[in-house]
Amino acid sequence: MIRILISVAALFLVTGSAVAQVPDLSSLLPAGEGSASGRIIQAIALLTVLSLAPGILIMVTSFTRFVIAFSFLRSGIGLQTTPGNLILISLALFMTFYVMAPTFDKAWEEGIQPLMNNEISEDVAYVRVTTPFREFMLEQVREEDLVLFDDLAAGRVTENEAETVEDVELRVLIPAFMISELRRGFEIGFLIALPFLVIDMIVATITMSMGMMMLPPTVISLPFKALFFVLIDGWNLLVGSLVRSFF
């Protein structure tokens, strides 16, 4: 009996020591304002934003216009897998970083870096980080698209009222910017595909006049379209025109 009591007492002592060694939840979270539960919510929100980073990159940058134009180019030439998707997406990403470099630098210097140095709060950092992207999107967005989404968001601003960077909400600006980029991407894609379409029509007319009805015209026009694109220095013209369209 005495041995049993001693064992139970030792068990309670070990359990008490283990409980005493459990760290406080606040010590596991990064320092900041608010309670532990508030900082947990902030950590979850941060992880969510990081997981959605590729989508955010597409939504608020020039990536959409680049990748649509390159896709139209490949389809217009008639090449299915050349250049590959990895090459086109990588080129679009690097062109996006080139165009968005001033915006990224401003967001880093005015928002992220002071926040990391504990010079400003999270709320101030959010405003400073999003403001450069707001300015970029406002320069590229079509007024018609902005008015459309603004009216759908309860009609806060009418078409005749001017909006400043601070007045535009991201839920209005981001979708308006995206459909504006889609429209411009398709406009550029039409201009890219039109010369190749003319070559296809010329080759089809020649083959039909020669009685070569069983021969697909694309088989003959493909090398001519590739040669035409190389002779006019197409990559230089296309990439240069796309970059200049943002300035």
C-alpha positions in Angstrom: 0.0 0.0 0.0 2.8 2.4 0.9 4.5 1.6 -2.5 1.2 2.5 -4.3 0.9 5.8 -2.5 4.5 6.6 -3.3 4.0 5.8 -7.0 0.8 8.0 -7.2 2.7 10.9 -5.5 5.6 10.6 -7.9 3.2 10.5 -10.8 1.6 13.8 -9.7 5.0 15.4 -9.2 6.1 14.4 -12.8 2.8 15.7 -14.2 3.1 18.9 -12.4 6.6 19.4 -13.7 5.5 18.7 -17.3 2.6 21.2 -17.0 5.0 23.8 -15.6 7.2 23.3 -18.7 4.4 24.0 -21.2 5.3 27.4 -22.7 2.8 30.3 -22.8 0.9 30.6 -26.1 1.9 34.3 -26.4 5.6 33.3 -26.4 5.1 31.1 -29.4 3.7 34.0 -31.5 5.6 36.9 -33.0 5.5 40.2 -31.0 2.8 42.6 -32.0 -0.3 44.5 -31.0 -3.4 42.8 -29.8 -4.1 39.6 -27.9 -2.8 36.1 -28.6 -6.0 35.2 -30.5 -5.7 38.4 -32.6 -2.1 37.5 -33.5 -3.2 34.0 -34.4 -5.7 35.4 -36.9 -2.9 37.6 -38.3 -0.6 34.6 -38.7 -3.4 32.7 -40.5 -4.1 35.7 -42.8 -0.4 35.9 -43.6 -0.2 32.2 -44.5 -3.3 32.6 -46.7 -1.8 35.6 -48.5 1.5 33.7 -49.1 -0.4 30.7 -50.5 -2.3 33.0 -52.9 0.8 34.9 -54.0 0.9 33.5 -57.6 -2.7 34.5 -58.1 -2.1 38.0 -56.6 0.9 38.3 -58.9 -1.4 37.7 -61.9 -4.2 39.9 -60.6 -2.3 43.2 -59.9 0.6 43.1 -62.4 1.3 43.2 -66.1 1.6 39.4 -66.3 -1.8 38.9 -67.9 -1.1 41.0 -71.0 2.3 39.4 -71.6 1.1 35.8 -71.4 -1.9 36.4 -73.6 0.2 38.1 -76.3 2.7 35.3 -76.2 0.0 32.6 -76.4 -1.6 34.4 -79.5 1.9 34.5 -81.1 2.4 30.8 -80.7 -1.1 30.0 -82.0 -0.7 32.4 -84.9 2.5 30.8 -86.1 0.8 27.4 -85.8 3.3 25.9 -83.3 1.7 23.7 -80.7 4.5 23.2 -78.2 7.3 25.5 -79.4 8.1 27.6 -77.5 7.0 25.5 -74.5 4.7 26.8 -71.8 7.6 27.0 -69.3 9.5 29.3 -71.7 6.6 31.5 -72.4 5.6 31.8 -68.7 9.2 32.4 -67.7 9.5 35.2 -70.3 6.2 36.7 -69.2 7.4 36.6 -65.5 10.7 38.3 -66.2 9.0 41.0 -68.4 6.5 41.5 -65.5 9.4 42.0 -63.1 11.0 44.4 -65.5 7.8 46.5 -65.9 6.8 46.3 -62.3 10.3 47.0 -60.8 9.5 50.7 -59.8 6.3 49.6 -58.2 8.0 46.7 -56.3 10.8 49.0 -55.2 8.4 51.6 -53.9 6.3 49.1 -52.0 9.4 47.6 -50.4 11.0 50.9 -49.4 7.9 52.6 -48.1 6.0 49.7 -46.6 7.7 46.3 -46.1 11.2 47.5 -45.0 9.9 49.9 -42.3 7.5 47.2 -41.1 10.4 44.7 -40.7 12.3 47.4 -38.8 9.3 47.9 -36.5 9.1 51.5 -37.6 5.4 51.4 -38.6 2.4 49.3 -37.7 0.7 46.6 -39.9 -2.1 49.0 -40.8 0.2 51.7 -42.1 2.3 49.1 -43.9 -0.7 47.7 -45.7 -1.6 51.2 -47.0 1.9 52.0 -48.1 2.3 48.6 -49.9 -1.0 48.7 -51.7 -0.7 52.3 -52.8 1.9 51.8 -55.5 -0.1 48.9 -57.0 -3.2 51.1 -56.9 -1.4 53.8 -58.8 -0.2 51.3 -61.4 -3.6 49.8 -61.9 -5.4 53.1 -62.1 -3.0 54.1 -64.9 -3.9 51.0 -66.9 -7.5 50.4 -66.1 -10.3 51.4 -68.5 -12.7 53.9 -67.1 -15.7 51.9 -68.4 -14.5 48.8 -66.5 -13.9 50.8 -63.4 -17.4 52.3 -63.5 -18.9 48.9 -64.1 -17.5 47.3 -61.0 -18.1 50.4 -59.0 -21.8 50.4 -59.9 -21.9 46.7 -59.1 -20.4 47.5 -55.7 -23.4 49.7 -54.7 -22.7 52.6 -57.1 -20.6 54.6 -54.7 -19.0 56.7 -57.4 -20.6 57.8 -60.6 -19.0 58.1 -64.0 -18.6 61.9 -63.8 -16.9 61.8 -60.4 -13.1 61.7 -60.3 -11.5 59.1 -58.0 -8.2 59.4 -56.2 -5.9 56.5 -55.3 -7.3 56.5 -51.7 -10.9 56.4 -52.9 -10.8 53.3 -55.0 -11.4 50.1 -53.2 -9.3 47.0 -54.1 -12.5 44.9 -54.6 -13.5 47.4 -57.4 -10.1 48.1 -58.8 -8.6 44.6 -59.1 -11.4 43.0 -61.2 -11.7 46.1 -63.4 -7.9 46.0 -64.0 -8.0 42.3 -64.9 -10.7 42.6 -67.5 -9.0 45.7 -68.9 -5.8 43.7 -69.3 -7.8 40.8 -70.9 -9.2 43.3 -73.4 -5.9 44.8 -74.3 -4.3 41.3 -74.4 -6.9 40.2 -77.0 -6.5 43.4 -79.0 -2.7 42.9 -79.2 -3.3 39.2 -80.0 -5.5 40.1 -82.9 -2.8 42.4 -84.3 -0.3 39.6 -83.8 -2.4 36.9 -85.5 -3.5 39.0 -88.5 -0.3 38.8 -90.6 0.0 35.1 -90.0 -3.7 34.7 -91.1 -2.9 36.6 -94.3 0.0 34.2 -95.0 -2.3 31.2 -94.4 -4.9 32.6 -96.8 -2.3 33.2 -99.5 -0.9 29.7 -99.2 -4.4 28.2 -99.2 -5.3 30.1 -102.3 -2.1 28.9 -104.1 -2.6 25.3 -103.1 -6.2 25.3 -104.1 -5.4 26.8 -107.5 -2.8 24.1 -108.1 -5.3 21.4 -107.2 -3.6 20.3 -104.0 -6.8 19.9 -102.1 -5.6 17.0 -99.9 -2.6 18.9 -98.6 -3.3 21.0 -95.5 -2.2 24.6 -96.2 -0.7 24.9 -92.7 1.9 22.4 -93.5 3.3 24.7 -96.2 2.6 28.0 -94.5 4.3 27.1 -91.2 7.9 27.5 -92.3 7.0 30.7 -94.2 5.4 32.2 -91.0 8.4 31.2 -88.9 10.8 32.7 -91.5 8.7 35.9 -91.7 8.7 36.3 -87.9 12.5 35.8 -87.8 13.2 38.2 -90.7 11.3 41.1 -89.1 13.0 40.5 -85.7 9.6 39.6 -84.2 10.6 39.0 -80.7 12.3 42.4 -80.4 9.3 44.2 -81.9 6.8 42.2 -79.8 8.5 42.5 -76.4 9.4 46.1 -77.0 5.9 47.1 -78.0 4.4 45.2 -75.0 6.8 47.0 -72.6 6.1 50.4 -74.1 2.4 49.9 -73.8 2.7 50.3 -70.0 4.5 53.6 -70.2 
